[in-house]
Every structure is written in structure tokens, then in C-alpha cells.
């Protein structure tokens, strides 16, 4: 049976999108455009998703955790003080006053 006659989307297609992890009417609309033209099918889509009056097709699938990015180990930066020569107190000056 058609849910969205504007785009020819059936109940089976909505249920397949739901099984693929699309759990809201907005996600269904992003997948197949159902509900984006006249909007008369939005309540039926909500019912198919178990969010309104109507049948509940199945339990909501558990959200899939995004893949974690690999941990990048960064070596600490070592700060080295520059070596500054210290003039000895008993050293002779380079230029003597005459």
C-alpha cells in the first residue's frame, strides 16, 4: 500500500528504511523524500515508526556507535634552554682604556 502518493513510496519501503536505521520521519524523508511534498503522509509514516496511532512494526534498533578514531600518541616537547656563556669576573676586557 502506498504511504506517499507524491513520490510513490510504499509501506514496505518505509519499513525497509526503518530496518536500515532511519528511525524518524525526517530521516525517512532524507532517504526517499516521503513527506516532503504535500505532507499528508507524515502521520502515516509516524504510525509506521510507532510514533503515533497505528501499528508498531518493530522495536527501535539500537544506535550504532561511530567508529572511534585511532589514538594518536604525541611525544612531549622538550624545552632546552639555550646555553649563554657567562663572563668570568676575573676575565680581562677585550679593550683596555688607555
Backbone as JSON Lines, residues from 0, in Angstrom:
{"i":0,"aa":"X","n":[0.84,-1.18,0.0],"ca":[0.0,0.0,0.0],"c":[0.89,1.25,0.0]}
{"i":1,"aa":"X","n":[0.48,2.25,-0.75],"ca":[1.25,3.49,-0.83],"c":[1.08,4.32,0.44]}
{"i":2,"aa":"X","n":[2.2,4.86,0.91],"ca":[2.19,5.78,2.04],"c":[2.24,7.19,1.48]}
{"i":3,"aa":"X","n":[3.14,7.42,0.55],"ca":[3.33,8.73,-0.06],"c":[2.99,8.63,-1.54]}
{"i":4,"aa":"X","n":[1.86,9.18,-1.93],"ca":[1.48,9.11,-3.33],"c":[2.21,10.14,-4.17]}
{"i":5,"aa":"X","n":[2.76,11.18,-3.54],"ca":[3.52,12.19,-4.29],"c":[4.78,11.58,-4.92]}
{"i":6,"aa":"X","n":[5.45,10.69,-4.18],"ca":[6.69,10.09,-4.66],"c":[6.58,8.58,-4.84]}
{"i":7,"aa":"X","n":[5.4,8.0,-4.65],"ca":[5.18,6.58,-4.88],"c":[5.92,5.68,-3.89]}
{"i":8,"aa":"X","n":[5.95,6.09,-2.62],"ca":[6.65,5.33,-1.59],"c":[5.65,4.42,-0.89]}
{"i":9,"aa":"X","n":[6.0,3.14,-0.76],"ca":[5.12,2.15,-0.15],"c":[5.47,1.94,1.32]}
{"i":10,"aa":"X","n":[4.56,1.26,2.03],"ca":[4.8,0.89,3.43],"c":[6.06,0.04,3.54]}
{"i":11,"aa":"X","n":[6.23,-0.88,2.59],"ca":[7.39,-1.76,2.61],"c":[8.68,-0.97,2.49]}
{"i":12,"aa":"X","n":[8.68,0.07,1.66],"ca":[9.89,0.9,1.51],"c":[10.19,1.66,2.8]}
{"i":13,"aa":"X","n":[9.15,2.19,3.45],"ca":[9.34,2.89,4.72],"c":[9.88,1.92,5.76]}
{"i":14,"aa":"X","n":[9.31,0.72,5.81],"ca":[9.77,-0.28,6.77],"c":[11.21,-0.7,6.49]}
{"i":15,"aa":"X","n":[11.6,-0.76,5.22],"ca":[12.98,-1.11,4.88],"c":[13.94,0.0,5.33]}
{"i":16,"aa":"X","n":[13.54,1.25,5.13],"ca":[14.38,2.37,5.6],"c":[14.5,2.32,7.12]}
{"i":17,"aa":"X","n":[13.41,1.98,7.78],"ca":[13.42,1.84,9.24],"c":[14.38,0.72,9.67]}
{"i":18,"aa":"X","n":[14.32,-0.39,8.96],"ca":[15.2,-1.51,9.27],"c":[16.67,-1.14,9.04]}
{"i":19,"aa":"X","n":[16.91,-0.21,8.12],"ca":[18.27,0.25,7.83],"c":[18.77,1.27,8.84]}
{"i":20,"aa":"X","n":[17.92,1.61,9.83],"ca":[18.37,2.5,10.9],"c":[17.78,3.9,10.87]}
{"i":21,"aa":"X","n":[16.92,4.18,9.95],"ca":[16.28,5.5,9.9],"c":[15.04,5.45,10.8]}
{"i":22,"aa":"X","n":[15.08,6.15,11.93],"ca":[14.06,5.98,12.97],"c":[13.11,7.16,13.12]}
{"i":23,"aa":"X","n":[13.29,8.22,12.35],"ca":[12.42,9.39,12.47],"c":[11.84,9.72,11.11]}
{"i":24,"aa":"X","n":[10.69,10.41,11.08],"ca":[10.13,10.83,9.79],"c":[11.11,11.68,8.98]}
{"i":25,"aa":"X","n":[11.91,12.48,9.65],"ca":[12.88,13.32,8.93],"c":[13.95,12.46,8.25]}
{"i":26,"aa":"X","n":[14.4,11.4,8.94],"ca":[15.39,10.51,8.33],"c":[14.79,9.73,7.17]}
{"i":27,"aa":"X","n":[13.54,9.34,7.3],"ca":[12.84,8.66,6.2],"c":[12.74,9.62,5.02]}
{"i":28,"aa":"X","n":[12.39,10.88,5.29],"ca":[12.28,11.87,4.22],"c":[13.61,12.09,3.52]}
{"i":29,"aa":"X","n":[14.7,12.08,4.28],"ca":[16.02,12.24,3.67],"c":[16.37,11.07,2.76]}
{"i":30,"aa":"X","n":[15.88,9.9,3.11],"ca":[16.2,8.7,2.34],"c":[15.38,8.58,1.07]}
{"i":31,"aa":"X","n":[14.08,8.96,1.11],"ca":[13.22,8.7,-0.04],"c":[12.28,9.84,-0.41]}
{"i":32,"aa":"X","n":[12.37,10.97,0.26],"ca":[11.55,12.17,0.02],"c":[10.11,12.05,0.5]}
{"i":33,"aa":"X","n":[9.72,10.92,1.08],"ca":[8.34,10.77,1.56],"c":[8.07,11.81,2.64]}
{"i":34,"aa":"X","n":[6.98,12.54,2.49],"ca":[6.61,13.56,3.47],"c":[7.14,14.94,3.18]}
{"i":35,"aa":"X","n":[7.86,15.11,2.08],"ca":[8.46,16.42,1.81],"c":[7.67,17.27,0.82]}
{"i":36,"aa":"X","n":[6.63,16.7,0.19],"ca":[5.88,17.49,-0.78],"c":[4.6,18.05,-0.15]}
{"i":37,"aa":"X","n":[3.53,17.3,-0.11],"ca":[2.28,17.83,0.44],"c":[2.17,17.61,1.95]}
{"i":38,"aa":"X","n":[2.9,16.62,2.48],"ca":[2.91,16.37,3.92],"c":[1.77,15.52,4.44]}
{"i":39,"aa":"X","n":[0.87,15.08,3.58],"ca":[-0.27,14.31,4.07],"c":[0.11,12.92,4.56]}
{"i":40,"aa":"X","n":[1.3,12.45,4.23],"ca":[1.71,11.11,4.64],"c":[2.53,11.09,5.92]}
{"i":41,"aa":"X","n":[2.85,12.24,6.47],"ca":[3.72,12.29,7.64],"c":[3.12,11.53,8.82]}
{"i":42,"aa":"X","n":[1.82,11.69,9.07],"ca":[1.18,10.97,10.18],"c":[1.21,9.45,9.96]}
{"i":43,"aa":"X","n":[1.06,9.03,8.72],"ca":[1.12,7.59,8.43],"c":[2.54,7.07,8.65]}
{"i":44,"aa":"X","n":[3.54,7.85,8.27],"ca":[4.94,7.45,8.49],"c":[5.21,7.36,9.99]}
{"i":45,"aa":"X","n":[4.7,8.33,10.75],"ca":[4.87,8.3,12.21],"c":[4.23,7.03,12.78]}
{"i":46,"aa":"X","n":[3.06,6.68,12.27],"ca":[2.39,5.47,12.76],"c":[3.2,4.22,12.42]}
{"i":47,"aa":"X","n":[3.79,4.18,11.23],"ca":[4.61,3.04,10.84],"c":[5.86,2.95,11.72]}
{"i":48,"aa":"X","n":[6.35,4.08,12.17],"ca":[7.53,4.09,13.02],"c":[7.18,3.88,14.49]}
{"i":49,"aa":"X","n":[5.87,3.77,14.79],"ca":[5.46,3.56,16.17],"c":[5.38,4.84,16.97]}
{"i":50,"aa":"X","n":[5.26,5.98,16.31],"ca":[5.23,7.27,16.99],"c":[3.83,7.88,17.03]}
{"i":51,"aa":"X","n":[2.85,7.19,16.56],"ca":[1.51,7.75,16.57],"c":[0.49,6.62,16.61]}
{"i":52,"aa":"X","n":[-0.75,6.96,16.33],"ca":[-1.78,5.93,16.31],"c":[-1.54,5.02,15.12]}
{"i":53,"aa":"X","n":[-1.62,3.76,15.32],"ca":[-1.37,2.81,14.24],"c":[-0.52,1.66,14.75]}
{"i":54,"aa":"X","n":[-0.08,0.85,13.85],"ca":[0.67,-0.32,14.26],"c":[2.15,0.0,14.47]}
{"i":55,"aa":"X","n":[2.74,-0.76,15.34],"ca":[4.17,-0.66,15.57],"c":[4.81,-1.79,14.81]}
{"i":56,"aa":"X","n":[5.74,-1.47,13.94],"ca":[6.32,-2.51,13.09],"c":[7.34,-3.35,13.83]}
{"i":57,"aa":"X","n":[8.18,-2.74,14.66],"ca":[9.2,-3.47,15.41],"c":[9.82,-2.52,16.4]}
{"i":58,"aa":"X","n":[10.65,-3.07,17.26],"ca":[11.33,-2.21,18.22],"c":[12.35,-1.34,17.51]}
{"i":59,"aa":"X","n":[12.62,-0.2,18.11],"ca":[13.61,0.71,17.54],"c":[14.98,0.04,17.61]}
{"i":60,"aa":"X","n":[15.73,0.05,16.51],"ca":[17.06,-0.56,16.55],"c":[18.01,0.26,17.43]}
{"i":61,"aa":"X","n":[18.93,-0.44,18.03],"ca":[19.92,0.23,18.87],"c":[20.81,1.1,17.99]}
{"i":62,"aa":"X","n":[21.14,2.3,18.46],"ca":[22.0,3.16,17.65],"c":[23.39,2.54,17.53]}
{"i":63,"aa":"X","n":[23.97,2.73,16.37],"ca":[25.3,2.19,16.11],"c":[26.31,3.27,16.49]}
{"i":64,"aa":"X","n":[27.26,2.87,17.32],"ca":[28.29,3.82,17.76],"c":[29.21,4.11,16.58]}
{"i":65,"aa":"X","n":[29.58,5.37,16.41],"ca":[30.5,5.69,15.32],"c":[31.87,5.08,15.6]}
{"i":66,"aa":"X","n":[32.56,4.76,14.54],"ca":[33.89,4.18,14.69],"c":[34.81,5.18,15.37]}
{"i":67,"aa":"X","n":[35.51,4.71,16.36],"ca":[36.42,5.6,17.09],"c":[37.65,5.88,16.23]}
{"i":68,"aa":"X","n":[38.09,7.11,16.3],"ca":[39.31,7.46,15.57],"c":[40.5,6.87,16.32]}
{"i":69,"aa":"X","n":[41.52,6.48,15.59],"ca":[42.68,5.92,16.27],"c":[43.34,6.96,17.17]}
{"i":70,"aa":"X","n":[43.85,6.49,18.27],"ca":[44.52,7.38,19.22],"c":[45.9,7.7,18.68]}
{"i":71,"aa":"X","n":[46.2,8.97,18.65],"ca":[47.5,9.42,18.17],"c":[48.34,9.83,19.36]}
{"i":72,"aa":"X","n":[49.46,9.16,19.54],"ca":[50.34,9.47,20.66],"c":[51.31,10.55,20.2]}
{"i":73,"aa":"X","n":[51.35,11.61,20.96],"ca":[52.23,12.73,20.63],"c":[53.32,12.78,21.68]}
{"i":74,"aa":"X","n":[54.55,12.78,21.2],"ca":[55.68,12.86,22.13],"c":[55.71,14.26,22.75]}
{"i":75,"aa":"X","n":[55.99,14.34,24.04],"ca":[56.06,15.66,24.67],"c":[57.24,16.46,24.12]}
{"i":76,"aa":"X","n":[57.06,17.74,24.04],"ca":[58.1,18.62,23.54],"c":[59.07,18.91,24.68]}
{"i":77,"aa":"X","n":[60.34,18.74,24.4],"ca":[61.36,19.01,25.39],"c":[61.89,20.4,25.16]}
{"i":78,"aa":"X","n":[61.79,21.24,26.15],"ca":[62.3,22.61,26.03],"c":[63.72,22.62,26.55]}
{"i":79,"aa":"X","n":[64.63,23.06,25.71],"ca":[66.04,23.14,26.09],"c":[66.42,24.6,26.18]}
{"i":80,"aa":"X","n":[66.94,24.99,27.3],"ca":[67.38,26.37,27.49],"c":[68.64,26.59,26.68]}
{"i":81,"aa":"X","n":[68.74,27.71,25.97],"ca":[69.97,27.98,25.23],"c":[71.14,28.2,26.2]}
{"i":82,"aa":"X","n":[72.3,27.76,25.79],"ca":[73.49,27.93,26.61],"c":[74.01,29.35,26.39]}
{"i":83,"aa":"X","n":[74.04,30.12,27.46],"ca":[74.53,31.5,27.38],"c":[75.85,31.54,28.14]}
{"i":84,"aa":"X","n":[76.95,31.92,27.46],"ca":[78.22,31.97,28.17],"c":[78.19,33.06,29.24]}
{"i":85,"aa":"X","n":[78.71,32.72,30.38],"ca":[78.77,33.67,31.49],"c":[80.2,34.21,31.53]}
{"i":86,"aa":"X","n":[80.32,35.53,31.52],"ca":[81.65,36.15,31.57],"c":[82.24,35.95,32.95]}
{"i":87,"aa":"X","n":[83.45,35.53,33.01],"ca":[84.12,35.32,34.3],"c":[84.46,36.68,34.89]}
{"i":88,"aa":"X","n":[84.36,36.77,36.19],"ca":[84.61,38.05,36.85],"c":[86.07,38.49,36.72]}
{"i":89,"aa":"X","n":[86.98,37.55,36.61],"ca":[88.4,37.92,36.55],"c":[88.92,37.98,35.13]}
{"i":90,"aa":"X","n":[88.05,37.81,34.14],"ca":[88.5,37.87,32.74],"c":[88.84,39.3,32.37]}
{"i":91,"aa":"X","n":[89.84,39.44,31.49],"ca":[90.24,40.79,31.06],"c":[89.29,41.27,29.99]}
{"i":92,"aa":"X","n":[88.96,42.55,30.05],"ca":[88.1,43.1,28.99],"c":[88.85,43.08,27.67]}
{"i":93,"aa":"X","n":[88.11,43.01,26.58],"ca":[88.71,42.95,25.26],"c":[89.4,44.26,24.9]}
{"i":94,"aa":"X","n":[88.91,45.38,25.34],"ca":[89.52,46.67,25.05],"c":[89.89,47.32,26.36]}
{"i":95,"aa":"X","n":[91.16,47.77,26.46],"ca":[91.61,48.47,27.67],"c":[91.54,49.96,27.46]}
{"i":96,"aa":"X","n":[91.18,50.6,28.5],"ca":[91.18,52.07,28.43],"c":[92.61,52.55,28.62]}
{"i":97,"aa":"X","n":[93.07,53.47,27.83],"ca":[94.46,53.93,27.9],"c":[94.64,55.12,28.8]}
